[in-house]
Amino acid sequence: MNEHIIIIGAGIAGLTAGIYAKRSGFDVTIVEQHSIAGGMCTSWKRGGYLFEGAMHWMTGSSPETEAHRLWRDTGALSDNVTVLRGDPFRSIEWNGQTVHLYRDIDRTVKALAALSPEDEKPLRRLAKDVKAVTKMTMPIFDIKGVKMKNPKHMGFGFMFKMLPAMPAMMKYGKISCAEFVSAFKHPAIRRLFNFITDDYAATAVVSTLATLHSGDGGYPEGGSLPMVHRMAKTFTGLGGKLMLNTHVKKVNVENGRTAGITTESGTLTADAVIVTRETIAALDKLFDSPPGDAWLQTLRKNTTPAVCTFVSIGVRAELPDCTIPEWELETPITYAGQTLRYLSFYSHREHAPSGGTALTAALMTDTYDFWKKAKDEGRYEAEKQALGEQIVRALCGKYSECEGKIEVVDIATPLTYERYTGAYRGSWMSIMKPGARAGMMYPAYSENINGLYFAGHRMMPPGGLPVALSSGRTAAQLVCRQFDVEFK
């Protein structure tokens, strides 16, 4: 087989597509603008500290899930990779006590009902719904028309298995996370469940609780960088070519079909191109004339980008490992027109020098326009410093052992994500609002440009690692179907 496939982007979707396409016999080149693979799934080192910039828990880490087989196929997980399942998953401080959200929903309900007997009935109803939603797993199916042994298509059996989850998913899909938490009377319970942005559909909270209760949602030891390295090693071990530090200027289209790509250093020809760069930015920047497929226009129209400002702190002190309980700030933090009254961190001692802790916090509001204006007006670094100083004061005010021990303060704004990944507004997921259609997978190929395919976190809202994984596999199958090749 001589067909050459070019994949734009060496994130989870690109590496997955590359691995499956290479196994199926294609000549495959992955082109990545950054100096390392990973895309949005990444970590970075500063001053001896490693900051986990993407993955705090992963769907498909449990062997009982469909996605687990794909993670193993790509080398991301194996028998040699330890999966950590820290418990409790989340904690808050309230009136001198610590309130926990455990992975086991029954344990959580028992503890919260003791705290607030008047909330026992809605808590038990929630537990019932969470257990029902554990039946709802992300489907991994094979596309119609692709040659392969024992293809798996969506059928009645799958739908029947999902039936117990449907009433709960429909119920929570109609309300926002803010409405969901407001149903509880006790303020501590409302805060405990308030770990996803208010305007998301409440299915985001319930699905997370179901993932945890089912035994999924673990953290592969070492985090994003080692996991991506394993995937890249799988790809190159198959003979795939990985071109780093290579910026793609455009996808070349001739006579209604892809002909390859143009980079800053020249032209590469190809028989098909898989675009795994964030889809909206790719449409805006990689084509002389963007493909006019209706589904791509719908994707653009329906996407509300999830954006964050990511704060990383390295401190030469041993703070609680895994998560630091959320606490109420004596002095609220203000930035970008926002007021933060509570603060919490993910914490990793394994990612810090001896005696230290690496802390990360994602401030989950879309502040892209604020940071863009600050950049244009020359006060970008000053605004980052001001935010960092407020967060350090809050941390040291809470944990006096941190005073004078802060060694690293690093702030990644939406502009940082945009610069390193090229993503639209630096967005790494999509917000599913109440009433949005759940489980909708976009077609991922162009009817107007032959040999053009898409993969990545936009292919099925709200996105995330498992969507990037499955869409990469689907893109490889689409290529196999185009060239009438058996998918392996």
N, C-alpha and C positions, 0 to 999 in steps of 0.2 A: 504494500500500500504506500502511495506516494503523497496522498493528500496532506497538505500542511495547514494546521489550525493555529491561529494566533489568538491568545487570550489577553485582554487588557485588564491588568490588575492582579496582584498576587495576594489578595486577601483570602478568606475562607472559601468564598465562591469560586474564585479563580483557581486556587490550588486544587479544590475538589474537581472542578471541570477538567483541569489538566490531568489529574491522576486517572480519572475514568476514561478520558479520551486517549491517553497514552496506552492504557491497558487494552483498549479496543483496537489498537494498531495504528493510530494516527501519529504523524510527525507533529509535535506540539511545542510551541514557544509561548511562554508567559512573559509579558512585558510589564514592568513595575517602575513607577516614577521614583519611589523611595529607595533608600539604600538597603532596606531589609524587607522581607516579605511580612505579610500580616494585615495590611490595610487598617481597618478599624479595630481589628483584634490585635492589640499591641500593648506593650509595656515599655517603660523607659527608665534609664538609670541616671541618677543625679547624686553626686557626692557620696557614692557607696551605697545608696538606697535604691531599691527597685520598686517602682510604683506601678501597680496593676491598673492599666488604663481602660480595660474593657470588660473583663470577665470576673464577676464575683460569684456567680453560680451558673451552671451550664445544663440546659435541657439536653437529655440524651446521655448523661453520665451514668445512668442506671442501666444495667444489662437487660432490664425488663422492657426497655423502650425500643421502638422501631429505629429511632435516630442513632441508637448506640451502635448498631451494625455499621452504619455509614462512618461514624467517628473512628471505628476500628479499621474499616476499609481504607481510610485515608492515612492511617498511622497516628492520628491525633490521640487515640486511646489504645492501650494494649494492656496485657497482663502485668507489664512492668511499670505502669503508671498508677500511682496511688491517688485515689479520689477522696478528698476531704469533705466531710459533711458536718460543718460546725453547727452546734446547737447550744443555745437558742439562735434562731435565724436573725432576730431583731430584739432590741430591748430599749426601754425608755425609763427615765427617772421621773417619779411622780410622788410628791409629798413625802420625801425621805425614803421611799422604797423603790425597788426596781421591778418593773413589769415586763414579762417576757412573752415573745411570740416563738413558740417551739415549732419544730418541723411536724410533730404529731399534733394534728388538729384537736384530738380529744384531750390531750394534755393541756393545750392552750385554753380550750373551753373550760376545763375544770378549774384552772387557775383564775381565769377571768370571771367566771361565775361566782367564785368565792369572793373576789374583789367587789363585784357588783351583782348581787342576786337579782336585781330588777332587769338586768340584761341577759339573764340565763336563757330565756325563751328564744330571743333572736340569735344568741350565740349557738344554741343547739340546732337551730334551723340552718345557720351558716355551716356548721359541721356536716350536716346531712348533705347540703348542696356541694360542699367541697369534695366529699367522698364520691358523689355522683360525677363530678367533673374529672375525677381521676380516670374515668373511662374514656375521656376525650384526649386522644393522643394525636400529635401531628402526623398526618398520613404520609407514608413514603410509597408512592406508586410509580409504575412504569408507564410511559406514554404509549398511546396506541400506535401501532405500525412499526415499532422498533423491533429488530431481530434480537432475541435473547432467549436463554433457557428459563423456563418457568416464570414468565412475566406475571406481575401482580397488578391487577387493575381494580379500581374502586367499584365495589359491587354491593349487593344487598347485605352480605355478611358484615362488611365494615359499617354500614349505616345502622344495622341492627345493634352492633356493639356500642355505637355512639348514642343510641336512643336515651339511656338513663341520664345522660348529661344535658340533653337538649333543653328541657324546661328551665334548668338553672342558668344555662348560657343565655337563653332568650331573656330571662328575667333580669340578669345583671347587665346584659348588653343594652338595656333600655335606660339605665341610670348611670350617672357619673360616679367617679370615686368619691367626690365630695358628698354626693347624696347618700352613697353607701355608708360612709362613716357617720353621717349625721343621724342614722337610725339608732345608734347606740347612745345611751343616756350618760354613761360614765365618761368623763373627759379623758381619762387615761386610755380607755379602750379606743376612743375615737383617734387619739394620737398614735396608738400602737399600730392601727390598721392604715394609718395615713402615710404609707411609704411609696405611693405612686402619685404622680401629678394629678391635681383635682379634676382636670378636664378629660382625662382618659375614661373610657367606659369601665365600669366596675368589674367586668370580666377579667381585667388585668390583675386585680387583687385576688380574685377567686381562683383564677388559673395558676397564679403563683403559689397560693396556699395548697392547691391540689398537687402541683408538681412536688412540693416539699413533702406532703403527706404520703405520696406514693413511693418515696425513697429516691426520687430523682433530684436534680438541682445541686449536684456536688461541684466541688472545685478541684480540677486536676492540679496536683501539687506542682508548684513552680509557676503556674498561671499561663498567660497568653503566649509569651515569647517561646518557651520550650515547646508548647503545643504546636505553634505555627512552624517552628524549626523541624519538628517531627514530620509534619505534612510536606514541607518543602523537600526534606530528605527523601520521602517516599516518591515524590514527583521526579526529582533528579536521578534517583536510583533506578527509575524505570527508563531513563534515557531522555527525559524531558529537558528542555533548555529554559533556564530562568535568567532573564535579562533585567538586572537591577539598574537603578539610576538612569532609566530610559524614559523620557517624557514623550508621550504620544500626542502629536499635534492634530491628527485627524484619521478617520477611517476612510479609506479610498473606495469609491464606488464607481464601477464602470458598467454601462449597459444594464443597469438594474440589478447588479450583483456585487458582492464584496470582492475587492481585488487585493486587499492587504491594508497596511497602515503606513502613515508617514510619521517618522520620529524626528527629533531635532538633528539627528545624525544621518538620516537617509530614509529610504523606503524599504519595507519588507513586504513581500508578496505572500498571499495566503488564499486558500480555497474556501475558507470560512473564518469568520471573526466572532468571538464571544466577548461581549463587553460586560465586565464585572465592576467597572468603575460605577460609582453611585449614578443611578439611571438619569435623573433630571439633569445633573451637571454634564453627563455624557451627551445627552441630546443637545444641550446648549453649546458644547465646546468641541465635540469630536466629528461634526458633520458639516460639510458645505451646505447641504440641504437635509435637515433632519427627516428621518422616516416618518411618514404621515399616518402610521397605523392608529386606528381609533383607540386601541387599548393604551397606547403610550400617552395620548392626550388625556384619557380618563385618569391614568396614573398620576400625571402632573396635577390635574384638577383636584383629585381626591387626597393628595398627600399633604398632611400637616406635619412638618418636620419636628422631630424630638431633638432638642438642642440643650446642651448643658455647658456650664463653666466648671472645669475640673480642677480641684485644689489638692495638691500633694505636699505633705510635710514629713520631713525626716527629723526625728527627735532622739537624742541619746538618752532615752529613758524607757523602761519596760512598762508599757501601758497594756491594758487588757487586750488579749489576742482575739482575732477574728472580727469582732465588732465592738465599738465603744458605745455604751448606751446613750441614746439621745437625751440631751438635757436642755432645759430652758435657759436662755442667755440672760444675764443680769442687764447687759447692754446690748440691744439688738444690733445686728450687722446690717448696714445699708450699702447698697451698690446698685447701679443701673436702674434706679427707681424702685428697687425691691427692698423689702425689710425681712430679714431672717431672724426669727424669734427662737428657733431651735437649731441645734447642731449635733451631728453624729458623724462618725468616721468608720470606714472599714479599716482594719488594722492588721498588719502582717509583721510579726517578729522575724519570720524566716527570710523576709526580703530586706532586712536591715543588718548593719554591722552588730557585733556582739554588744548586748546591753541596750540596743536601740529598737525603735519601732517605725515602720513605714505606714503613714496614714494617708487615706484618700477620701475625698468627699465630692460628690457630684451635685452641684447646685442646679436644680432642674427647672429652669425657666428659659425661654427663648430670648436671650439678651444679645443676639447677633447684631442688631442694628445699633445698640449702645456701643458695643466694642468697635464696630466698623466706623462709627462717627468719631470715637476717641482716637482711633488710628489715623483717620483723615485729619484730625485737628492736632495731632502731635502729642496727645496726652495718654496714649495707650499704656506705656510702661508705668506711668505714674498711677493710673487707675488700677492696674494689676497690683502694684506695690501697696496701695491704700487698702485694697481688699485683703491682701495677704496679711497686713499688719493687724487688721481687725480680727481675722480668724486666729492669728497667733495669740493675741491678747485674750481672746475667749478661751482658747485651749489652756494657756498658762494660768488663767484665772480659775479654771476648773481643776487642773492637775498641776499643783505647784511644783512638782518634781520636773516639769518641763522648762521652768524658768531658767534662762541662760543655757539651755541644752538644745535649742532649735538649730539644726545644722543645714536644713534645706527647706526652702519654700518655693514651690513651683506651681504656676497657674497656667493651665491650658484653656484658652477661650475658644468659642466657636470658630474664630479666625484661625486658631492653631490647627484645629481639626481640618478646616478647609484647606489650609496650606499643605498639610502632610498627606491628606487623602484625596483632595479634590472634590469632596462631597458638597452637595448643595447646602449652603448655610451651615456647613460643618455638622450636618445631621447624621446620626448613626442609627436611628429608627424612625418609625412613623407613629403618630398619635392616632389611636383608634378611639374616636369619640362615640358617645351613646348613639345607637341607631345605625352605626356603620356595619357593613356586611362583613361578618367574620369568615375566615377561611377562604377568602377569594384569592386564587392564584392567577396572576396575569399570564398571558400566553407565552411570553419570553422569546418570541421570534417575530421577525418582520415579514409581512406578506408583500411589502413593497420592495424590499431589498433582499434578494436571494442570498442565503448564506450568512445572514446577520442574526445573531442571537444575544440574549441578555440574561444575566444572572445577578444575584445579590440580594441585599436585605429589602429592597423595594418590591420584590416579586410577589410577596404576600404580606400585607400588613398584619401586625405591627413590625414585623421584621425580626432582627436579632440573629444570633449565630445559627440556630437550626434552619432558618429560612435560607440563609446564605449557603449552608451545607446542601440542603435538598435541591435548591435551584441550580447549584453548580452541577450536580448529578443529572438533573433534567436537561440542562444545556448540552451536556455530553451525549445524552440520548438523542436529542434533536439532531445533532451533527451526524450521529450514526444512522439515523433514519434518512437524512439527506443523501448520504453516500451508500445506502443499502449495506451497512456494515453491522456485524453482530456486536452488540453492547456487552462488554465484560466488566 
